[in-house]
Amino acid sequence: MSTSQTSASFRLASRLEQVGFSDIVQIRNKVMDLRTQGKQVHQFEGGEPYLATPNHIKDAMSRALRDNKTRYAPSSGILEMRKAIAKKVSERNNIPARMEDVIVVNGGMQGLFGSFQTVLNPGDEVLMFSPYWTPIKDLIAYSQAKPVFVPTAEARANGIKETLAKYSNARTRAIYYNTPQNPNGEVMTRTDAEAVAAFACDRDLIVFADEAYEDLVYDGEHVSIASLPDMFERTLTSFTLSKSYSMTGWRVGYVVAKEPWMTGLRKTTLYSTNGVSTPSQWAALTALETPIEFFAEMRAAYRKRRDLMVNGLNELGLDCAMPAGAFYAFPDVKRIDRDSRRAAEHLLEAAQVATVPGVVFGEHGEGHLRFSFSTSPEVIEAGLDSMRKNL
Ligand SMILES: Cc1ncc(COP(=O)(O)O)c(C=O)c1O
């Protein structure tokens, strides 16, 4: 290191000090090491749809490129796409959005980033059910606000409103509300959504809704909290095409919100990416026009994998609730090791089964491992078989 790099000038901006970096990347690296050593790894650590992007969407991308739809687009998204999103959320999510209430962003991550930056001031507190999708804690920290973890299990046992009240104070500004949830596949019911909404209205709080897995609900229904009375104006809802259309690498999503939030979202998007790649938006428009039957078939395929995985884990004595949505099983693995990092390591070394330690999703995830069942039934069978033989 040169002397200049040790000087006070070479200091990361303080707003990034509390922002962490992904643990999951370290797990991925370990898996890659094992594979380069020629070992077969049964991979359940991922967070992506196993399906390829459907051909009609890829064809739309080719068409957009051929037709030179490659220039700057409005930074909030092409008109046709925003119109199609307003129609989709009105019809399918029951959120009465107009085109002005919609912005196209680079996936759910940018939507959430923009939403937190739009609403939060330093020192604000955000209630979030825990375990939670790891980046949320860091996105809130990036806004110099404070995440406050509300154990989902406690809320289920003692009541949602009562539990939210217990973790609130005068600095509480908002609630992050994710359904279906990552990492445990829980789906919030309409009654749950009503309880959160009533609490938000009573306390005058803003809601960040994250509906990344809206199309992957196997039991019950998906309820958008912004569709409940008086909620649209106080909710910023992030959607993504990543999971619904197997488009994780395309980086397309959208946020639906009213003013003043939309002005904030337009600014955070303009000054970060200046919008989403134009040809990707034309392809995404075609994705949104996919007939609804597509999802029934997709859900049936995931359901089959879920049942296989969860039944197999329970047979192994790893207690696992049946997830109602998303594509993750989150069994209790204290039988292997109470420390989920050690449990994950043991599973990887003894059975070549790769998972994510539950503690990565917060202290309330400790004692669990996250298994993604977004893979082929053959991989699920082989992984379970290896656990049966080696645990
Ligand atoms: C709960 C949740 N929200 C949002 C996202 C963001 O997805 P993307 O940025 O790929 O659209 C993910 C991705 O894993 C997720 O699990």
The ligand as a Gaussian input file, in Angstrom:
#p B3LYP/6-31G(d) Opt

LIG

0 1
 C      -37.518000     -10.654000      -1.596000
 C      -36.821000     -10.167000      -2.811000
 N      -37.068000      -8.916000      -3.231000
 C      -36.487000      -8.414000      -4.330000
 C      -35.593000      -9.158000      -5.060000
 C      -34.931000      -8.459000      -6.212000
 O      -34.855000      -9.124000      -7.396000
 P      -34.231000      -8.469000      -8.689000
 O      -33.340000      -7.347000      -8.295000
 O      -33.530000      -9.589000      -9.374000
 O      -35.379000      -7.995000      -9.512000
 C      -35.270000     -10.467000      -4.651000
 C      -34.276000     -11.274000      -5.363000
 O      -33.807000     -12.288000      -4.940000
 C      -35.910000     -10.984000      -3.495000
 O      -35.652000     -12.217000      -3.048000

